[in-house]
Amino acid sequence: MIHAMRAVHVVTRLNVGGIARYLGGARGAVDHLLRGVAEGEREARWEGPDEVLPALRRSIDPLRDGRALLDLLRRLERLRPDILHTHASKAGALGRLAARRLGIPSVHTFHGHVLDGYFPRPLARLAEAVERVLARGGAVTATGPATAKDLERRLGVPVAVLPPGIELPPPAPGARERWRRSLGDPMRIALLVGRPAAVKDHARFVAAARGAGYLPVVAGAARVPGALAVGHVERMENLYDAADVVVLASRREGTPFALLEAAWCGRPVVATPVGDVPWVVGEAGIVTEDLEGGLRRLLDPDFRASLGALAAERVRRLFPASAVAPRIRALYASLLPPHPPFLPLP
């Protein structure tokens, strides 16, 4: 009898963003999803078996976190997975503790990390020490090579790369013209896609775009001083089609999906050289700290078109959505014995 491998994923919150997009592309490797609550953020849709853990939240609360761990243990006992795959810091910590308690092999994926630049130094050191301990209890992966290399240095364990994949539908007919009219028919549009977080540095983007003669437009935030902020956009391919250039101004990043989406839509990018951005963009965009200078280089529409075409070819070749689930399943298979045991709570 062939043993059917069952993988349960745990995520702190399924808000609209990179982790939700990654899991959407990896759906063929997700047999069941356990997700926490997106506090005050827009939740992404999930198509597949899932359950909400009400006590699992991003904010730190020892009592509530304890309840989340107990709830997670009970649900895993019922689901009896062969492997547990966790995403984001809180789910990664509680999920790996539960996996150890139940004897379940685990995988934790870093979608970027918060070990540098997010917290005061003492708290960052504590977080790194905790991650070093947790990393020795299962496999650790990252979505890009720069993040993986940095984590190997910090945690002292091998970190495999499980890259994301991307596939978007074509833009709706006439969407470019409708979007541009709604934005006032500007000569040039620079688009940034990012939630309202300091690390995304919207102000830097606005200054660079206006300095180079573009209208700055922000998706994913409802209000950004100096820019037209359009909030959540359901069909992002339509807005990418309307933009001339997509910009990433972040101070910290992992593997940004906005740049993959922009490339899929044939849009050139100007981005800061953080995290896995240089790997994502490659030769098909401009990676620089001088965002305004990069945007000025793209004032020529012929150069924009040629760079956008190169980006579209590159993303389809290097980041196919069809490869994500098989890669993850192959990693699972390498971690499991032929008939993995499940150890119930006494």
C-alpha positions as CSV (number, residue, x, y, z in Angstrom):
1,M,0.0,0.0,0.0
2,I,1.4,3.4,-1.0
3,H,1.5,6.0,1.8
4,A,0.0,9.3,0.7
5,M,2.1,12.1,2.2
6,R,-0.1,14.7,4.0
7,A,1.3,18.2,4.5
8,V,-0.3,20.7,6.9
9,H,0.8,24.4,6.6
10,V,0.6,26.9,9.4
11,V,0.7,30.7,8.8
12,T,0.5,33.5,11.3
13,R,-1.9,35.4,9.2
14,L,-3.1,35.1,5.6
15,N,-3.2,38.8,4.8
16,V,-2.9,40.1,1.3
17,G,0.8,39.9,0.6
18,G,3.8,37.8,-0.4
19,I,3.1,34.8,1.9
20,A,-0.4,34.5,0.6
21,R,0.8,34.7,-3.0
22,Y,3.5,32.1,-2.3
23,L,1.0,29.7,-0.7
24,G,-1.4,30.2,-3.6
25,G,1.4,29.1,-6.0
26,A,2.3,26.2,-3.8
27,R,-1.3,25.0,-3.4
28,G,-0.5,21.6,-4.8
29,A,1.8,21.0,-1.8
30,V,-0.7,22.3,0.8
31,D,-3.2,19.6,1.9
32,H,-4.6,21.6,4.8
33,L,-4.0,25.2,6.0
34,L,-4.1,26.4,9.6
35,R,-4.1,30.2,9.8
36,G,-4.2,32.8,12.4
37,V,-6.1,36.1,12.4
38,A,-5.1,39.0,10.3
39,E,-5.5,41.8,12.8
40,G,-6.8,44.9,11.1
41,E,-5.5,43.8,7.7
42,R,-7.3,42.5,4.6
43,E,-7.4,38.8,4.4
44,A,-6.4,36.9,1.3
45,R,-8.8,34.4,-0.2
46,W,-7.8,30.7,0.2
47,E,-9.2,27.9,-2.0
48,G,-8.8,24.7,-0.2
49,P,-9.2,23.0,3.2
50,D,-8.4,25.4,6.0
51,E,-9.1,26.3,9.6
52,V,-8.7,29.5,11.6
53,L,-6.9,29.4,15.0
54,P,-8.5,32.4,16.8
55,A,-5.6,32.7,19.3
56,L,-2.8,32.7,16.7
57,R,-2.0,36.4,16.1
58,R,1.1,38.4,15.1
59,S,1.2,40.5,18.3
60,I,2.9,39.1,21.3
61,D,0.7,38.0,24.2
62,P,2.1,35.1,26.3
63,L,-1.3,33.9,27.6
64,R,-2.9,34.0,24.1
65,D,0.2,32.4,22.5
66,G,-0.1,29.6,25.0
67,R,-3.7,29.0,24.0
68,A,-2.7,29.1,20.4
69,L,-0.1,26.4,21.0
70,L,-2.6,24.1,22.8
71,D,-5.1,24.7,20.0
72,L,-2.5,23.8,17.4
73,L,-1.5,20.6,19.2
74,R,-5.1,19.5,19.3
75,R,-5.7,20.2,15.7
76,L,-2.5,18.4,14.6
77,E,-3.5,15.4,16.6
78,R,-6.7,15.3,14.7
79,L,-5.2,16.0,11.3
80,R,-2.3,13.6,11.8
81,P,0.0,15.1,9.1
82,D,3.2,13.5,7.9
83,I,4.9,16.9,7.8
84,L,4.3,20.4,9.2
85,H,5.3,23.4,7.1
86,T,5.3,26.8,8.9
87,H,5.4,30.4,7.6
88,A,6.2,33.7,9.4
89,S,7.8,34.1,12.9
90,K,4.9,33.4,15.3
91,A,3.6,30.4,13.4
92,G,7.1,29.2,12.9
93,A,7.9,29.2,16.6
94,L,4.6,27.7,17.8
95,G,4.4,25.2,14.9
96,R,7.9,23.9,15.4
97,L,7.3,23.5,19.1
98,A,4.1,21.5,18.4
99,A,5.9,19.4,15.7
100,R,8.6,18.4,18.2
101,R,6.0,17.5,20.8
102,L,4.2,15.3,18.4
103,G,7.2,13.8,16.6
104,I,6.2,15.4,13.2
105,P,9.0,16.4,10.8
106,S,8.9,20.1,10.1
107,V,9.9,22.7,7.5
108,H,10.0,26.4,8.2
109,T,10.2,28.9,5.3
110,F,11.6,32.4,5.8
111,H,9.9,34.9,3.5
112,G,12.6,37.4,4.3
113,H,13.3,37.7,8.0
114,V,13.0,40.1,10.9
115,L,16.4,39.4,12.5
116,D,17.9,42.7,11.4
117,G,16.4,46.2,11.1
118,Y,13.0,45.6,12.6
119,F,13.6,45.5,16.4
120,P,15.9,47.2,18.9
121,R,19.2,45.4,19.1
122,P,18.6,43.5,22.4
123,L,15.2,42.1,21.0
124,A,16.8,41.3,17.7
125,R,19.5,39.3,19.4
126,L,16.9,37.4,21.5
127,A,14.9,36.6,18.3
128,E,18.1,35.3,16.6
129,A,18.9,33.1,19.6
130,V,15.4,31.7,19.6
131,E,15.6,31.0,15.9
132,R,19.0,29.2,16.3
133,V,17.4,26.8,18.7
134,L,14.3,26.3,16.6
135,A,16.3,25.8,13.4
136,R,17.9,22.6,14.8
137,G,14.5,20.9,15.1
138,G,13.7,20.6,11.4
139,A,14.5,21.8,7.9
140,V,14.9,25.5,7.2
141,T,14.2,27.1,3.8
142,A,14.1,30.6,2.3
143,T,12.5,31.9,-0.9
144,G,15.7,33.3,-2.3
145,P,19.5,32.8,-2.2
146,A,20.5,36.0,-0.5
147,T,18.1,35.4,2.4
148,A,19.2,31.8,2.6
149,K,22.9,32.8,2.8
150,D,22.3,35.4,5.5
151,L,20.2,32.8,7.5
152,E,22.9,30.2,7.3
153,R,25.4,32.7,8.7
154,R,23.1,33.7,11.5
155,L,21.6,30.3,12.4
156,G,24.4,27.9,11.7
157,V,22.3,25.4,9.7
158,P,21.9,24.6,6.0
159,V,19.0,26.6,4.4
160,A,17.5,25.3,1.2
161,V,16.0,27.7,-1.4
162,L,12.4,27.2,-2.4
163,P,11.7,29.9,-5.0
164,P,8.3,31.3,-5.6
165,G,6.5,31.1,-8.9
166,I,4.2,33.5,-10.7
167,E,1.4,33.4,-13.2
168,L,-1.2,36.1,-13.8
169,P,-4.1,36.3,-16.2
170,P,-3.8,38.8,-19.1
171,P,-5.1,42.3,-18.3
172,A,-8.7,43.0,-19.2
173,P,-9.3,44.7,-22.6
174,G,-9.1,48.5,-22.2
175,A,-8.0,48.3,-18.6
176,R,-4.8,50.4,-19.2
177,E,-6.8,53.3,-20.7
178,R,-9.5,53.1,-18.0
179,W,-6.9,53.2,-15.2
180,R,-4.9,56.0,-16.7
181,R,-8.1,58.1,-17.2
182,S,-9.0,57.5,-13.6
183,L,-5.6,58.7,-12.5
184,G,-5.9,61.9,-14.5
185,D,-4.2,60.9,-17.8
186,P,-0.6,61.5,-16.6
187,M,2.3,61.4,-19.0
188,R,4.1,58.7,-16.9
189,I,3.1,56.6,-14.0
190,A,5.5,55.0,-11.4
191,L,3.8,52.3,-9.3
192,L,4.8,51.0,-5.9
193,V,2.9,48.0,-4.4
194,G,3.3,47.8,-0.7
195,R,1.4,47.9,2.6
196,P,1.6,50.9,4.8
197,A,4.8,49.9,6.7
198,A,7.9,52.1,7.4
199,V,10.2,49.5,5.9
200,K,8.5,50.0,2.5
201,D,9.6,53.7,2.5
202,H,6.8,55.2,0.6
203,A,8.2,58.7,1.2
204,R,11.4,57.8,-0.6
205,F,9.4,56.5,-3.6
206,V,7.3,59.6,-3.8
207,A,10.3,61.9,-3.8
208,A,12.1,59.9,-6.5
209,A,9.1,59.6,-8.7
210,R,8.2,63.2,-8.6
211,G,11.8,64.3,-9.0
212,A,12.0,62.2,-12.2
213,G,8.7,63.4,-13.7
214,Y,6.4,60.5,-12.9
215,L,3.1,60.4,-11.1
216,P,3.6,58.3,-8.0
217,V,0.8,55.7,-7.5
218,V,0.7,53.3,-4.5
219,A,-1.3,50.1,-4.3
220,G,-1.8,48.3,-1.0
221,A,-2.1,51.5,1.0
222,A,-5.1,53.8,1.4
223,R,-3.3,57.0,2.1
224,V,0.3,58.1,1.2
225,P,1.3,61.8,1.3
226,G,2.3,63.1,-2.1
227,A,1.0,60.0,-4.0
228,L,-2.2,58.7,-5.4
229,A,-3.0,55.8,-3.1
230,V,-5.5,53.3,-4.6
231,G,-5.7,50.9,-1.7
232,H,-6.4,47.2,-2.4
233,V,-6.7,46.3,-6.1
234,E,-8.3,43.0,-6.9
235,R,-7.0,42.6,-10.5
236,M,-3.4,43.9,-10.1
237,E,-2.5,42.9,-13.7
238,N,-4.8,45.7,-14.9
239,L,-2.9,48.3,-12.8
240,Y,0.5,46.9,-13.8
241,D,-0.6,47.3,-17.4
242,A,-1.4,50.9,-16.8
243,A,1.9,51.7,-15.1
244,D,5.1,52.7,-17.0
245,V,7.5,51.6,-14.3
246,V,7.2,49.7,-11.1
247,V,9.4,50.8,-8.2
248,L,10.5,49.1,-4.9
249,A,11.9,51.5,-2.4
250,S,12.1,49.1,0.6
251,R,14.9,49.1,3.2
252,R,14.4,45.4,3.9
253,E,12.9,42.7,1.6
254,G,12.9,39.0,1.0
255,T,11.7,37.9,-2.4
256,P,9.2,40.6,-3.4
257,F,6.2,39.3,-5.3
258,A,5.4,42.8,-6.7
259,L,8.6,42.6,-8.8
260,L,7.7,39.2,-10.1
261,E,4.2,40.4,-11.0
262,A,5.5,43.5,-12.7
263,A,7.9,41.4,-14.8
264,W,5.1,39.0,-15.7
265,C,3.2,42.0,-17.0
266,G,6.2,43.3,-19.0
267,R,6.9,46.3,-16.8
268,P,10.5,47.4,-16.1
269,V,11.4,48.0,-12.5
270,V,13.6,50.3,-10.5
271,A,14.4,48.8,-7.1
272,T,16.7,49.1,-4.1
273,P,19.4,46.4,-3.8
274,V,18.0,44.7,-0.7
275,G,17.4,41.0,0.1
276,D,16.8,38.9,-2.9
277,V,15.9,41.8,-5.2
278,P,19.1,41.7,-7.4
279,W,18.4,38.0,-8.0
280,V,14.7,38.6,-8.8
281,V,15.4,41.5,-11.2
282,G,18.7,40.3,-12.8
283,E,19.5,42.1,-16.0
284,A,15.9,42.9,-16.7
285,G,15.6,46.0,-14.5
286,I,17.6,48.7,-12.6
287,V,18.7,47.9,-9.1
288,T,20.1,51.0,-7.4
289,E,20.0,53.1,-4.3
290,D,19.5,56.1,-6.6
291,L,15.8,55.6,-7.4
292,E,15.4,59.0,-9.1
293,G,18.4,58.3,-11.3
294,G,17.1,54.9,-12.2
295,L,13.7,56.4,-13.1
296,R,15.3,59.0,-15.3
297,R,17.1,56.3,-17.2
298,L,13.6,54.9,-18.1
299,L,12.2,58.1,-19.5
300,D,12.8,56.7,-22.9
301,P,9.7,54.7,-23.9
302,D,11.7,52.4,-26.2
303,F,14.1,51.5,-23.4
304,R,11.2,50.9,-21.1
305,A,9.6,48.6,-23.7
306,S,12.8,46.6,-24.3
307,L,13.5,46.1,-20.6
308,G,9.9,45.1,-19.9
309,A,10.0,42.5,-22.6
310,L,13.3,41.1,-21.2
311,A,11.7,41.0,-17.7
312,A,8.7,39.1,-19.0
313,E,10.8,36.5,-20.7
314,R,13.0,36.1,-17.7
315,V,10.3,35.6,-15.1
316,R,8.5,33.0,-17.2
317,R,11.8,31.1,-17.6
318,L,13.1,31.3,-14.0
319,F,9.9,31.5,-11.8
320,P,7.3,29.2,-13.3
321,A,4.3,28.7,-11.1
322,S,4.1,25.0,-12.1
323,A,7.5,24.3,-10.5
324,V,6.7,25.4,-6.9
325,A,4.6,22.5,-5.6
326,P,6.8,19.8,-7.1
327,R,9.9,21.4,-5.5
328,I,8.2,21.5,-2.1
329,R,6.9,17.9,-2.4
330,A,10.4,16.8,-3.3
331,L,11.8,18.4,-0.2
332,Y,9.2,16.7,1.9
333,A,10.0,13.3,0.4
334,S,13.7,13.8,1.3
335,L,12.8,14.4,4.9
336,L,10.4,11.4,5.5
337,P,11.0,7.7,6.0
338,P,8.9,5.4,3.9
339,H,6.2,5.2,6.6
340,P,6.6,8.2,9.0
341,P,5.4,7.7,12.5
342,F,3.0,10.0,14.3
343,L,3.4,10.1,18.1
344,P,0.1,11.1,19.8
345,L,0.1,13.0,23.1
346,P,0.1,10.7,26.1
